[in-house]
Amino acid sequence: MRRLDITRDTCPMTFVKTKLELEKLKPGEVLEVYLSEGEPLDNVPKTARAQGYEVLDISHVEGGTYLVRIRKRGGGG
C-alpha cells in the first residue's frame, strides 16, 4: 500500500500529485492519501472517481486532515 501526504499542498497540485501516485499502482493496489478539508477533500475523490479509480472510503484523521483510500480497478477485489 502506498501513502501520499498532500496536506500542505493546494489545488490543483493536490490532484496532480495524487494522479502521479495513482498511475504507479498495479490493478487492485490501494493508495492512502492524506489531505486537508475543503477543496482537496471535495476535488480529489471526485476526480479520482471520474478517472476510473475506486474511492474505498474517506475518514477523518485529526484536525482538518482526512484520509482517502483509492484503489486502482482491475485487481479482482
All heavy atoms as a GROMACS GRO file, in nm:
protein
  604
    1MET      N    1   0.084  -0.118   0.000
    1MET     CA    2   0.000   0.000   0.000
    1MET      C    3   0.089   0.124   0.000
    1MET      O    4   0.185   0.133   0.074
    1MET     CB    5  -0.090   0.000   0.124
    1MET     CG    6  -0.185   0.116   0.125
    1MET     SD    7  -0.303   0.115   0.263
    1MET     CE    8  -0.361  -0.052   0.262
    2ARG      N    9   0.056   0.216  -0.085
    2ARG     CA   10   0.131   0.341  -0.095
    2ARG      C   11   0.062   0.449  -0.013
    2ARG      O   12  -0.060   0.446   0.004
    2ARG     CB   13   0.138   0.387  -0.240
    2ARG     CG   14   0.221   0.298  -0.328
    2ARG     CD   15   0.217   0.349  -0.471
    2ARG     NE   16   0.294   0.265  -0.558
    2ARG     CZ   17   0.422   0.290  -0.591
    2ARG    NH1   18   0.482   0.395  -0.544
    2ARG    NH2   19   0.486   0.208  -0.670
    3ARG      N   20   0.141   0.544   0.032
    3ARG     CA   21   0.087   0.657   0.108
    3ARG      C   22   0.135   0.787   0.046
    3ARG      O   23   0.248   0.795  -0.001
    3ARG     CB   24   0.132   0.651   0.254
    3ARG     CG   25   0.067   0.541   0.328
    3ARG     CD   26   0.093   0.550   0.475
    3ARG     NE   27   0.022   0.441   0.541
    3ARG     CZ   28   0.057   0.387   0.654
    3ARG    NH1   29   0.163   0.433   0.716
    3ARG    NH2   30  -0.012   0.290   0.706
    4LEU      N   31   0.048   0.886   0.050
    4LEU     CA   32   0.080   1.017  -0.004
    4LEU      C   33   0.023   1.122   0.090
    4LEU      O   34  -0.095   1.115   0.127
    4LEU     CB   35   0.017   1.032  -0.144
    4LEU     CG   36   0.033   1.168  -0.211
    4LEU    CD1   37   0.180   1.196  -0.244
    4LEU    CD2   38  -0.050   1.172  -0.339
    5ASP      N   39   0.106   1.216   0.130
    5ASP     CA   40   0.062   1.325   0.217
    5ASP      C   41   0.061   1.454   0.136
    5ASP      O   42   0.167   1.504   0.097
    5ASP     CB   43   0.156   1.337   0.337
    5ASP     CG   44   0.111   1.443   0.435
    5ASP    OD1   45   0.021   1.524   0.403
    5ASP    OD2   46   0.165   1.445   0.546
    6ILE      N   47  -0.059   1.507   0.112
    6ILE     CA   48  -0.070   1.632   0.036
    6ILE      C   49  -0.139   1.738   0.122
    6ILE      O   50  -0.201   1.831   0.070
    6ILE     CB   51  -0.147   1.612  -0.096
    6ILE    CG1   52  -0.284   1.547  -0.074
    6ILE    CG2   53  -0.063   1.531  -0.193
    6ILE    CD1   54  -0.372   1.544  -0.197
    7THR      N   55  -0.124   1.724   0.254
    7THR     CA   56  -0.191   1.817   0.345
    7THR      C   57  -0.134   1.959   0.335
    7THR      O   58  -0.201   2.054   0.374
    7THR     CB   59  -0.180   1.770   0.491
    7THR    OG1   60  -0.042   1.749   0.522
    7THR    CG2   61  -0.257   1.641   0.513
    8ARG      N   62  -0.015   1.973   0.283
    8ARG     CA   63   0.044   2.108   0.271
    8ARG      C   64   0.033   2.165   0.131
    8ARG      O   65   0.085   2.272   0.103
    8ARG     CB   66   0.191   2.102   0.313
    8ARG     CG   67   0.206   2.069   0.459
    8ARG     CD   68   0.349   2.062   0.499
    8ARG     NE   69   0.357   2.021   0.640
    8ARG     CZ   70   0.446   2.066   0.724
    8ARG    NH1   71   0.537   2.151   0.686
    8ARG    NH2   72   0.446   2.024   0.848
    9ASP      N   73  -0.031   2.092   0.041
    9ASP     CA   74  -0.044   2.135  -0.097
    9ASP      C   75  -0.183   2.195  -0.121
    9ASP      O   76  -0.276   2.170  -0.046
    9ASP     CB   77  -0.023   2.017  -0.193
    9ASP     CG   78   0.117   1.962  -0.183
    9ASP    OD1   79   0.212   2.040  -0.201
    9ASP    OD2   80   0.131   1.842  -0.154
   10THR      N   81  -0.194   2.273  -0.227
   10THR     CA   82  -0.322   2.330  -0.265
   10THR      C   83  -0.359   2.284  -0.405
   10THR      O   84  -0.274   2.238  -0.482
   10THR     CB   85  -0.316   2.485  -0.263
   10THR    OG1   86  -0.211   2.528  -0.352
   10THR    CG2   87  -0.286   2.537  -0.123
   11CYS      N   88  -0.486   2.297  -0.438
   11CYS     CA   89  -0.534   2.261  -0.571
   11CYS      C   90  -0.471   2.356  -0.673
   11CYS      O   91  -0.455   2.474  -0.642
   11CYS     CB   92  -0.686   2.272  -0.578
   11CYS     SG   93  -0.769   2.144  -0.484
   12PRO      N   94  -0.434   2.312  -0.790
   12PRO     CA   95  -0.454   2.179  -0.846
   12PRO      C   96  -0.341   2.081  -0.816
   12PRO      O   97  -0.347   1.967  -0.859
   12PRO     CB   98  -0.463   2.206  -0.996
   12PRO     CG   99  -0.367   2.319  -1.016
   12PRO     CD  100  -0.382   2.404  -0.892
   13MET      N  101  -0.238   2.123  -0.741
   13MET     CA  102  -0.126   2.033  -0.715
   13MET      C  103  -0.168   1.910  -0.636
   13MET      O  104  -0.105   1.805  -0.648
   13MET     CB  105  -0.013   2.106  -0.641
   13MET     CG  106   0.067   2.199  -0.732
   13MET     SD  107   0.124   2.120  -0.885
   13MET     CE  108   0.237   1.999  -0.821
   14THR      N  109  -0.274   1.922  -0.557
   14THR     CA  110  -0.319   1.807  -0.479
   14THR      C  111  -0.354   1.690  -0.570
   14THR      O  112  -0.310   1.578  -0.548
   14THR     CB  113  -0.439   1.843  -0.391
   14THR    OG1  114  -0.539   1.906  -0.472
   14THR    CG2  115  -0.398   1.935  -0.279
   15PHE      N  116  -0.431   1.718  -0.676
   15PHE     CA  117  -0.467   1.606  -0.762
   15PHE      C  118  -0.354   1.569  -0.857
   15PHE      O  119  -0.340   1.452  -0.893
   15PHE     CB  120  -0.596   1.628  -0.842
   15PHE     CG  121  -0.638   1.498  -0.906
   15PHE    CD1  122  -0.688   1.394  -0.828
   15PHE    CD2  123  -0.618   1.476  -1.040
   15PHE    CE1  124  -0.718   1.271  -0.883
   15PHE    CE2  125  -0.649   1.353  -1.096
   15PHE     CZ  126  -0.700   1.250  -1.018
   16VAL      N  127  -0.272   1.663  -0.896
   16VAL     CA  128  -0.156   1.629  -0.981
   16VAL      C  129  -0.068   1.527  -0.910
   16VAL      O  130  -0.031   1.424  -0.967
   16VAL     CB  131  -0.076   1.755  -1.019
   16VAL    CG1  132   0.055   1.718  -1.086
   16VAL    CG2  133  -0.158   1.847  -1.109
   17LYS      N  134  -0.036   1.553  -0.784
   17LYS     CA  135   0.047   1.459  -0.708
   17LYS      C  136  -0.026   1.326  -0.687
   17LYS      O  137   0.035   1.219  -0.695
   17LYS     CB  138   0.085   1.520  -0.573
   17LYS     CG  139   0.187   1.632  -0.586
   17LYS     CD  140   0.231   1.682  -0.451
   17LYS     CE  141   0.343   1.782  -0.464
   17LYS     NZ  142   0.392   1.829  -0.333
   18THR      N  143  -0.156   1.334  -0.659
   18THR     CA  144  -0.234   1.212  -0.640
   18THR      C  145  -0.235   1.130  -0.769
   18THR      O  146  -0.214   1.009  -0.768
   18THR     CB  147  -0.377   1.245  -0.597
   18THR    OG1  148  -0.373   1.322  -0.477
   18THR    CG2  149  -0.458   1.118  -0.573
   19LYS      N  150  -0.258   1.196  -0.881
   19LYS     CA  151  -0.264   1.125  -1.010
   19LYS      C  152  -0.132   1.057  -1.042
   19LYS      O  153  -0.131   0.943  -1.089
   19LYS     CB  154  -0.303   1.222  -1.121
   19LYS     CG  155  -0.320   1.153  -1.254
   19LYS     CD  156  -0.369   1.246  -1.360
   19LYS     CE  157  -0.383   1.168  -1.491
   19LYS     NZ  158  -0.432   1.252  -1.598
   20LEU      N  159  -0.021   1.125  -1.016
   20LEU     CA  160   0.109   1.064  -1.042
   20LEU      C  161   0.129   0.938  -0.960
   20LEU      O  162   0.182   0.838  -1.008
   20LEU     CB  163   0.222   1.165  -1.014
   20LEU     CG  164   0.231   1.281  -1.113
   20LEU    CD1  165   0.335   1.382  -1.065
   20LEU    CD2  166   0.266   1.232  -1.253
   21GLU      N  167   0.084   0.939  -0.834
   21GLU     CA  168   0.096   0.819  -0.750
   21GLU      C  169   0.000   0.710  -0.795
   21GLU      O  170   0.033   0.592  -0.796
   21GLU     CB  171   0.069   0.854  -0.603
   21GLU     CG  172   0.186   0.921  -0.534
   21GLU     CD  173   0.313   0.836  -0.535
   21GLU    OE1  174   0.308   0.717  -0.497
   21GLU    OE2  175   0.418   0.891  -0.572
   22LEU      N  176  -0.123   0.751  -0.833
   22LEU     CA  177  -0.220   0.652  -0.880
   22LEU      C  178  -0.171   0.579  -1.005
   22LEU      O  179  -0.195   0.460  -1.021
   22LEU     CB  180  -0.355   0.720  -0.910
   22LEU     CG  181  -0.434   0.765  -0.788
   22LEU    CD1  182  -0.553   0.851  -0.831
   22LEU    CD2  183  -0.483   0.646  -0.707
   23GLU      N  184  -0.101   0.650  -1.091
   23GLU     CA  185  -0.050   0.588  -1.214
   23GLU      C  186   0.056   0.483  -1.185
   23GLU      O  187   0.081   0.395  -1.268
   23GLU     CB  188   0.004   0.696  -1.308
   23GLU     CG  189  -0.107   0.781  -1.368
   23GLU     CD  190  -0.055   0.895  -1.454
   23GLU    OE1  191   0.068   0.920  -1.456
   23GLU    OE2  192  -0.139   0.960  -1.518
   24LYS      N  193   0.118   0.487  -1.069
   24LYS     CA  194   0.220   0.388  -1.031
   24LYS      C  195   0.159   0.259  -0.977
   24LYS      O  196   0.227   0.158  -0.964
   24LYS     CB  197   0.314   0.446  -0.925
   24LYS     CG  198   0.394   0.564  -0.973
   24LYS     CD  199   0.476   0.621  -0.858
   24LYS     CE  200   0.549   0.748  -0.898
   24LYS     NZ  201   0.620   0.807  -0.783
   25LEU      N  202   0.028   0.263  -0.943
   25LEU     CA  203  -0.036   0.147  -0.882
   25LEU      C  204  -0.058   0.037  -0.985
   25LEU      O  205  -0.083   0.062  -1.102
   25LEU     CB  206  -0.172   0.185  -0.825
   25LEU     CG  207  -0.178   0.284  -0.710
   25LEU    CD1  208  -0.324   0.308  -0.670
   25LEU    CD2  209  -0.098   0.234  -0.592
   26LYS      N  210  -0.053  -0.086  -0.935
   26LYS     CA  211  -0.094  -0.201  -1.015
   26LYS      C  212  -0.242  -0.222  -0.989
   26LYS      O  213  -0.294  -0.182  -0.884
   26LYS     CB  214  -0.015  -0.326  -0.974
   26LYS     CG  215   0.133  -0.314  -1.002
   26LYS     CD  216   0.208  -0.434  -0.951
   26LYS     CE  217   0.357  -0.414  -0.976
   26LYS     NZ  218   0.438  -0.513  -0.907
   27PRO      N  219  -0.314  -0.286  -1.079
   27PRO     CA  220  -0.457  -0.311  -1.055
   27PRO      C  221  -0.480  -0.379  -0.920
   27PRO      O  222  -0.411  -0.475  -0.885
   27PRO     CB  223  -0.497  -0.403  -1.171
   27PRO     CG  224  -0.402  -0.364  -1.281
   27PRO     CD  225  -0.272  -0.336  -1.210
   28GLY      N  226  -0.573  -0.325  -0.844
   28GLY     CA  227  -0.608  -0.378  -0.714
   28GLY      C  228  -0.533  -0.313  -0.599
   28GLY      O  229  -0.572  -0.328  -0.484
   29GLU      N  230  -0.424  -0.244  -0.627
   29GLU     CA  231  -0.349  -0.178  -0.521
   29GLU      C  232  -0.422  -0.053  -0.472
   29GLU      O  233  -0.498   0.008  -0.546
   29GLU     CB  234  -0.208  -0.139  -0.568
   29GLU     CG  235  -0.114  -0.256  -0.578
   29GLU     CD  236   0.029  -0.213  -0.608
   29GLU    OE1  237   0.048  -0.112  -0.680
   29GLU    OE2  238   0.121  -0.280  -0.560
   30VAL      N  239  -0.391  -0.015  -0.347
   30VAL     CA  240  -0.460   0.096  -0.282
   30VAL      C  241  -0.359   0.206  -0.250
   30VAL      O  242  -0.248   0.179  -0.205
   30VAL     CB  243  -0.529   0.049  -0.153
   30VAL    CG1  244  -0.589   0.166  -0.076
   30VAL    CG2  245  -0.636  -0.055  -0.186
   31LEU      N  246  -0.402   0.328  -0.271
   31LEU     CA  247  -0.324   0.447  -0.233
   31LEU      C  248  -0.397   0.517  -0.119
   31LEU      O  249  -0.517   0.544  -0.129
   31LEU     CB  250  -0.311   0.542  -0.353
   31LEU     CG  251  -0.242   0.676  -0.324
   31LEU    CD1  252  -0.096   0.655  -0.285
   31LEU    CD2  253  -0.252   0.768  -0.446
   32GLU      N  254  -0.324   0.543  -0.010
   32GLU     CA  255  -0.378   0.621   0.100
   32GLU      C  256  -0.333   0.765   0.082
   32GLU      O  257  -0.213   0.791   0.076
   32GLU     CB  258  -0.329   0.569   0.235
   32GLU     CG  259  -0.385   0.434   0.272
   32GLU     CD  260  -0.344   0.392   0.412
   32GLU    OE1  261  -0.248   0.450   0.468
   32GLU    OE2  262  -0.409   0.301   0.465
   33VAL      N  263  -0.428   0.855   0.074
   33VAL     CA  264  -0.398   0.996   0.052
   33VAL      C  265  -0.442   1.075   0.175
   33VAL      O  266  -0.560   1.075   0.210
   33VAL     CB  267  -0.469   1.050  -0.073
   33VAL    CG1  268  -0.427   1.195  -0.097
   33VAL    CG2  269  -0.440   0.966  -0.195
   34TYR      N  270  -0.347   1.140   0.237
   34TYR     CA  271  -0.377   1.230   0.349
   34TYR      C  272  -0.391   1.371   0.292
   34TYR      O  273  -0.299   1.420   0.225
   34TYR     CB  274  -0.266   1.225   0.454
   34TYR     CG  275  -0.262   1.093   0.526
   34TYR    CD1  276  -0.192   0.986   0.472
   34TYR    CD2  277  -0.332   1.074   0.644
   34TYR    CE1  278  -0.190   0.863   0.537
   34TYR    CE2  279  -0.330   0.953   0.710
   34TYR     CZ  280  -0.259   0.847   0.655
   34TYR     OH  281  -0.259   0.725   0.718
   35LEU      N  282  -0.505   1.432   0.316
   35LEU     CA  283  -0.530   1.564   0.259
   35LEU      C  284  -0.609   1.651   0.356
   35LEU      O  285  -0.659   1.603   0.457
   35LEU     CB  286  -0.599   1.552   0.124
   35LEU     CG  287  -0.720   1.460   0.110
   35LEU    CD1  288  -0.842   1.516   0.176
   35LEU    CD2  289  -0.747   1.433  -0.036
   36SER      N  290  -0.620   1.778   0.320
   36SER     CA  291  -0.689   1.874   0.406
   36SER      C  292  -0.834   1.886   0.366
   36SER      O  293  -0.871   1.864   0.250
   36SER     CB  294  -0.621   2.011   0.395
   36SER     OG  295  -0.488   2.001   0.438
   37GLU      N  296  -0.915   1.926   0.464
   37GLU     CA  297  -1.056   1.950   0.436
   37GLU      C  298  -1.069   2.068   0.341
   37GLU      O  299  -0.974   2.142   0.318
   37GLU     CB  300  -1.132   1.979   0.566
   37GLU     CG  301  -1.085   2.103   0.637
   37GLU     CD  302  -1.149   2.119   0.774
   37GLU    OE1  303  -1.243   2.045   0.805
   37GLU    OE2  304  -1.103   2.206   0.849
   38GLY      N  305  -1.186   2.084   0.284
   38GLY     CA  306  -1.210   2.193   0.190
   38GLY      C  307  -1.192   2.145   0.047
   38GLY      O  308  -1.232   2.033   0.013
   39GLU      N  309  -1.128   2.226  -0.034
   39GLU     CA  310  -1.116   2.197  -0.176
   39GLU      C  311  -1.049   2.063  -0.206
   39GLU      O  312  -1.101   1.987  -0.288
   39GLU     CB  313  -1.042   2.312  -0.245
   39GLU     CG  314  -1.077   2.326  -0.390
   39GLU     CD  315  -1.018   2.452  -0.450
   39GLU    OE1  316  -0.991   2.548  -0.376
   39GLU    OE2  317  -0.999   2.453  -0.572
   40PRO      N  318  -0.936   2.030  -0.143
   40PRO     CA  319  -0.877   1.897  -0.173
   40PRO      C  320  -0.970   1.782  -0.138
   40PRO      O  321  -0.983   1.686  -0.215
   40PRO     CB  322  -0.752   1.894  -0.085
   40PRO     CG  323  -0.718   2.036  -0.061
   40PRO     CD  324  -0.851   2.108  -0.054
   41LEU      N  325  -1.039   1.791  -0.026
   41LEU     CA  326  -1.130   1.683   0.014
   41LEU      C  327  -1.249   1.674  -0.080
   41LEU      O  328  -1.300   1.566  -0.106
   41LEU     CB  329  -1.178   1.706   0.159
   41LEU     CG  330  -1.268   1.599   0.217
   41LEU    CD1  331  -1.200   1.463   0.218
   41LEU    CD2  332  -1.310   1.638   0.358
   42ASP      N  333  -1.291   1.786  -0.134
   42ASP     CA  334  -1.402   1.785  -0.231
   42ASP      C  335  -1.356   1.732  -0.367
   42ASP      O  336  -1.426   1.654  -0.430
   42ASP     CB  337  -1.457   1.927  -0.251
   42ASP     CG  338  -1.527   1.979  -0.126
   42ASP    OD1  339  -1.568   1.898  -0.041
   42ASP    OD2  340  -1.538   2.103  -0.116
   43ASN      N  341  -1.239   1.775  -0.412
   43ASN     CA  342  -1.199   1.750  -0.550
   43ASN      C  343  -1.122   1.620  -0.575
   43ASN      O  344  -1.141   1.557  -0.678
   43ASN     CB  345  -1.114   1.867  -0.602
   43ASN     CG  346  -1.198   1.993  -0.617
   43ASN    OD1  347  -1.320   1.986  -0.633
   43ASN    ND2  348  -1.134   2.106  -0.609
   44VAL      N  349  -1.034   1.581  -0.485
   44VAL     CA  350  -0.951   1.462  -0.512
   44VAL      C  351  -1.036   1.335  -0.526
   44VAL      O  352  -1.023   1.263  -0.626
   44VAL     CB  353  -0.839   1.446  -0.406
   44VAL    CG1  354  -0.772   1.310  -0.417
   44VAL    CG2  355  -0.737   1.558  -0.421
   45PRO      N  356  -1.128   1.305  -0.433
   45PRO     CA  357  -1.210   1.185  -0.453
   45PRO      C  358  -1.297   1.193  -0.578
   45PRO      O  359  -1.310   1.094  -0.652
   45PRO     CB  360  -1.297   1.180  -0.327
   45PRO     CG  361  -1.224   1.259  -0.226
   45PRO     CD  362  -1.153   1.368  -0.303
   46LYS      N  363  -1.355   1.310  -0.604
   46LYS     CA  364  -1.443   1.326  -0.720
   46LYS      C  365  -1.365   1.305  -0.849
   46LYS      O  366  -1.412   1.234  -0.940
   46LYS     CB  367  -1.505   1.467  -0.717
   46LYS     CG  368  -1.597   1.496  -0.832
   46LYS     CD  369  -1.671   1.628  -0.816
   46LYS     CE  370  -1.582   1.744  -0.784
   46LYS     NZ  371  -1.650   1.872  -0.774
   47THR      N  372  -1.247   1.362  -0.860
   47THR     CA  373  -1.167   1.348  -0.981
   47THR      C  374  -1.114   1.206  -0.996
   47THR      O  375  -1.109   1.153  -1.108
   47THR     CB  376  -1.051   1.450  -0.980
   47THR    OG1  377  -1.105   1.580  -0.955
   47THR    CG2  378  -0.979   1.452  -1.111
   48ALA      N  379  -1.079   1.142  -0.885
   48ALA     CA  380  -1.032   1.003  -0.893
   48ALA      C  381  -1.143   0.913  -0.948
   48ALA      O  382  -1.118   0.828  -1.035
   48ALA     CB  383  -0.987   0.955  -0.755
   49ARG      N  384  -1.264   0.931  -0.897
   49ARG     CA  385  -1.378   0.852  -0.949
   49ARG      C  386  -1.399   0.878  -1.098
   49ARG      O  387  -1.420   0.785  -1.175
   49ARG     CB  388  -1.506   0.887  -0.873
   49ARG     CG  389  -1.514   0.829  -0.736
   49ARG     CD  390  -1.652   0.856  -0.674
   49ARG     NE  391  -1.655   0.819  -0.535
   49ARG     CZ  392  -1.653   0.907  -0.434
   49ARG    NH1  393  -1.655   1.036  -0.457
   49ARG    NH2  394  -1.652   0.863  -0.310
   50ALA      N  395  -1.393   1.004  -1.138
   50ALA     CA  396  -1.415   1.040  -1.278
   50ALA      C  397  -1.309   0.978  -1.369
   50ALA      O  398  -1.336   0.953  -1.486
   50ALA     CB  399  -1.414   1.192  -1.293
   51GLN      N  400  -1.192   0.948  -1.314
   51GLN     CA  401  -1.086   0.889  -1.395
   51GLN      C  402  -1.081   0.737  -1.383
   51GLN      O  403  -0.987   0.674  -1.427
   51GLN     CB  404  -0.952   0.951  -1.357
   51GLN     CG  405  -0.952   1.100  -1.391
   51GLN     CD  406  -0.812   1.157  -1.403
   51GLN    OE1  407  -0.714   1.091  -1.374
   51GLN    NE2  408  -0.805   1.280  -1.448
   52GLY      N  409  -1.184   0.679  -1.320
   52GLY     CA  410  -1.198   0.534  -1.319
   52GLY      C  411  -1.142   0.463  -1.198
   52GLY      O  412  -1.141   0.340  -1.194
   53TYR      N  413  -1.098   0.536  -1.098
   53TYR     CA  414  -1.048   0.474  -0.975
   53TYR      C  415  -1.163   0.455  -0.877
   53TYR      O  416  -1.264   0.525  -0.886
   53TYR     CB  417  -0.938   0.560  -0.911
   53TYR     CG  418  -0.814   0.568  -0.997
   53TYR    CD1  419  -0.798   0.672  -1.088
   53TYR    CD2  420  -0.715   0.471  -0.988
   53TYR    CE1  421  -0.684   0.680  -1.168
   53TYR    CE2  422  -0.602   0.478  -1.068
   53TYR     CZ  423  -0.587   0.582  -1.157
   53TYR     OH  424  -0.475   0.588  -1.237
   54GLU      N  425  -1.147   0.364  -0.784
   54GLU     CA  426  -1.250   0.337  -0.684
   54GLU      C  427  -1.211   0.402  -0.551
   54GLU      O  428  -1.106   0.371  -0.495
   54GLU     CB  429  -1.264   0.186  -0.664
   54GLU     CG  430  -1.370   0.149  -0.565
   54GLU     CD  431  -1.381  -0.002  -0.547
   54GLU    OE1  432  -1.301  -0.077  -0.607
   54GLU    OE2  433  -1.471  -0.043  -0.474
   55VAL      N  434  -1.294   0.492  -0.503
   55VAL     CA  435  -1.271   0.553  -0.372
   55VAL      C  436  -1.334   0.460  -0.268
   55VAL      O  437  -1.456   0.444  -0.263
   55VAL     CB  438  -1.332   0.695  -0.365
   55VAL    CG1  439  -1.314   0.753  -0.225
   55VAL    CG2  440  -1.268   0.786  -0.469
   56LEU      N  441  -1.248   0.396  -0.190
   56LEU     CA  442  -1.295   0.295  -0.094
   56LEU      C  443  -1.363   0.360   0.026
   56LEU      O  444  -1.467   0.316   0.071
   56LEU     CB  445  -1.179   0.208  -0.047
   56LEU     CG  446  -1.109   0.128  -0.158
   56LEU    CD1  447  -0.987   0.057  -0.102
   56LEU    CD2  448  -1.205   0.029  -0.220
   57ASP      N  449  -1.298   0.461   0.083
   57ASP     CA  450  -1.357   0.531   0.197
   57ASP      C  451  -1.283   0.661   0.223
   57ASP      O  452  -1.173   0.683   0.175
   57ASP     CB  453  -1.359   0.444   0.323
   57ASP     CG  454  -1.224   0.383   0.355
   57ASP    OD1  455  -1.124   0.455   0.354
   57ASP    OD2  456  -1.220   0.262   0.382
   58ILE      N  457  -1.350   0.744   0.299
   58ILE     CA  458  -1.295   0.873   0.342
   58ILE      C  459  -1.314   0.880   0.493
   58ILE      O  460  -1.426   0.860   0.542
   58ILE     CB  461  -1.367   0.990   0.274
   58ILE    CG1  462  -1.354   0.980   0.122
   58ILE    CG2  463  -1.313   1.124   0.326
   58ILE    CD1  464  -1.441   1.079   0.046
   59SER      N  465  -1.206   0.903   0.566
   59SER     CA  466  -1.218   0.909   0.712
   59SER      C  467  -1.144   1.029   0.768
   59SER      O  468  -1.043   1.074   0.712
   59SER     CB  469  -1.166   0.779   0.775
   59SER     OG  470  -1.032   0.756   0.738
   60HIS      N  471  -1.195   1.079   0.878
   60HIS     CA  472  -1.134   1.192   0.947
   60HIS      C  473  -1.017   1.141   1.030
   60HIS      O  474  -1.030   1.042   1.103
   60HIS     CB  475  -1.240   1.260   1.036
   60HIS     CG  476  -1.186   1.379   1.107
   60HIS    ND1  477  -1.181   1.387   1.243
   60HIS    CD2  478  -1.134   1.496   1.061
   60HIS    CE1  479  -1.129   1.504   1.278
   60HIS    NE2  480  -1.100   1.572   1.170
   61VAL      N  481  -0.901   1.205   1.019
   61VAL     CA  482  -0.783   1.164   1.094
   61VAL      C  483  -0.772   1.248   1.221
   61VAL      O  484  -0.778   1.197   1.332
   61VAL     CB  485  -0.655   1.174   1.008
   61VAL    CG1  486  -0.532   1.140   1.089
   61VAL    CG2  487  -0.667   1.086   0.885
   62GLU      N  488  -0.752   1.377   1.203
   62GLU     CA  489  -0.745   1.470   1.316
   62GLU      C  490  -0.746   1.612   1.261
   62GLU      O  491  -0.703   1.636   1.148
   62GLU     CB  492  -0.622   1.448   1.402
   62GLU     CG  493  -0.492   1.477   1.331
   62GLU     CD  494  -0.370   1.455   1.420
   62GLU    OE1  495  -0.383   1.407   1.534
   62GLU    OE2  496  -0.260   1.488   1.376
   63GLY      N  497  -0.794   1.706   1.340
   63GLY     CA  498  -0.797   1.845   1.297
   63GLY      C  499  -0.865   1.857   1.162
   63GLY      O  500  -0.977   1.810   1.144
   64GLY      N  501  -0.796   1.916   1.066
   64GLY     CA  502  -0.851   1.932   0.932
   64GLY      C  503  -0.797   1.830   0.833
   64GLY      O  504  -0.804   1.850   0.713
   65THR      N  505  -0.742   1.720   0.885
   65THR     CA  506  -0.682   1.618   0.799
   65THR      C  507  -0.774   1.499   0.780
   65THR      O  508  -0.832   1.448   0.876
   65THR     CB  509  -0.547   1.571   0.857
   65THR    OG1  510  -0.461   1.684   0.871
   65THR    CG2  511  -0.480   1.468   0.768
   66TYR      N  512  -0.784   1.454   0.656
   66TYR     CA  513  -0.865   1.338   0.621
   66TYR      C  514  -0.780   1.236   0.546
   66TYR      O  515  -0.678   1.271   0.485
   66TYR     CB  516  -0.983   1.379   0.533
   66TYR     CG  517  -1.090   1.451   0.612
   66TYR    CD1  518  -1.074   1.585   0.646
   66TYR    CD2  519  -1.203   1.385   0.654
   66TYR    CE1  520  -1.170   1.651   0.720
   66TYR    CE2  521  -1.300   1.450   0.728
   66TYR     CZ  522  -1.283   1.583   0.761
   66TYR     OH  523  -1.378   1.648   0.835
   67LEU      N  524  -0.825   1.112   0.550
   67LEU     CA  525  -0.761   1.003   0.477
   67LEU      C  526  -0.859   0.951   0.372
   67LEU      O  527  -0.973   0.917   0.406
   67LEU     CB  528  -0.723   0.889   0.572
   67LEU     CG  529  -0.681   0.757   0.509
   67LEU    CD1  530  -0.554   0.773   0.426
   67LEU    CD2  531  -0.661   0.651   0.615
   68VAL      N  532  -0.814   0.948   0.248
   68VAL     CA  533  -0.894   0.893   0.138
   68VAL      C  534  -0.820   0.771   0.085
   68VAL      O  535  -0.701   0.781   0.053
   68VAL     CB  536  -0.914   0.997   0.025
   68VAL    CG1  537  -0.996   0.937  -0.088
   68VAL    CG2  538  -0.980   1.123   0.079
   69ARG      N  539  -0.887   0.658   0.081
   69ARG     CA  540  -0.825   0.536   0.026
   69ARG      C  541  -0.882   0.513  -0.114
   69ARG      O  542  -1.003   0.504  -0.131
   69ARG     CB  543  -0.851   0.416   0.116
   69ARG     CG  544  -0.782   0.432   0.252
   69ARG     CD  545  -0.788   0.307   0.339
   69ARG     NE  546  -0.912   0.236   0.330
   69ARG     CZ  547  -0.918   0.104   0.303
   69ARG    NH1  548  -0.810   0.035   0.287
   69ARG    NH2  549  -1.035   0.045   0.295
   70ILE      N  550  -0.790   0.504  -0.211
   70ILE     CA  551  -0.828   0.492  -0.352
   70ILE      C  552  -0.764   0.366  -0.411
   70ILE      O  553  -0.645   0.344  -0.394
   70ILE     CB  554  -0.781   0.616  -0.433
   70ILE    CG1  555  -0.834   0.744  -0.368
   70ILE    CG2  556  -0.825   0.605  -0.578
   70ILE    CD1  557  -0.772   0.871  -0.425
   71ARG      N  558  -0.845   0.285  -0.479
   71ARG     CA  559  -0.794   0.162  -0.539
   71ARG      C  560  -0.800   0.171  -0.691
   71ARG      O  561  -0.896   0.220  -0.747
   71ARG     CB  562  -0.876   0.042  -0.494
   71ARG     CG  563  -0.828  -0.088  -0.555
   71ARG     CD  564  -0.888  -0.212  -0.492
   71ARG     NE  565  -1.031  -0.206  -0.482
   71ARG     CZ  566  -1.100  -0.276  -0.391
   71ARG    NH1  567  -1.040  -0.356  -0.306
   71ARG    NH2  568  -1.231  -0.266  -0.386
   72LYS      N  569  -0.695   0.119  -0.753
   72LYS     CA  570  -0.694   0.108  -0.898
   72LYS      C  571  -0.777  -0.013  -0.936
   72LYS      O  572  -0.755  -0.123  -0.885
   72LYS     CB  573  -0.551   0.093  -0.951
   72LYS     CG  574  -0.542   0.097  -1.102
   72LYS     CD  575  -0.399   0.107  -1.145
   72LYS     CE  576  -0.391   0.132  -1.294
   72LYS     NZ  577  -0.253   0.158  -1.335
   73ARG      N  578  -0.871   0.004  -1.022
   73ARG     CA  579  -0.962  -0.105  -1.062
   73ARG      C  580  -0.887  -0.212  -1.140
   73ARG      O  581  -0.784  -0.187  -1.200
   73ARG     CB  582  -1.076  -0.050  -1.146
   73ARG     CG  583  -1.167   0.041  -1.068
   73ARG     CD  584  -1.284   0.083  -1.153
   73ARG     NE  585  -1.364   0.184  -1.087
   73ARG     CZ  586  -1.465   0.156  -1.003
   73ARG    NH1  587  -1.498   0.032  -0.979
   73ARG    NH2  588  -1.533   0.254  -0.947
   74GLY      N  589  -0.948  -0.329  -1.138
   74GLY     CA  590  -0.895  -0.436  -1.219
   74GLY      C  591  -0.821  -0.542  -1.142
   74GLY      O  592  -0.768  -0.636  -1.199
   75GLY      N  593  -0.819  -0.532  -1.009
   75GLY     CA  594  -0.746  -0.629  -0.929
   75GLY      C  595  -0.829  -0.744  -0.878
   75GLY      O  596  -0.780  -0.831  -0.810
   76GLY      N  597  -0.958  -0.744  -0.910
   76GLY     CA  598  -1.043  -0.853  -0.867
   76GLY      C  599  -1.079  -0.848  -0.721
   76GLY      O  600  -1.112  -0.948  -0.660
   77GLY      N  601  -1.072  -0.737  -0.658
   77GLY     CA  602  -1.108  -0.732  -0.517
   77GLY      C  603  -1.149  -0.602  -0.478
   77GLY      O  604  -1.181  -0.532  -0.407
   0.00000   0.00000   0.00000
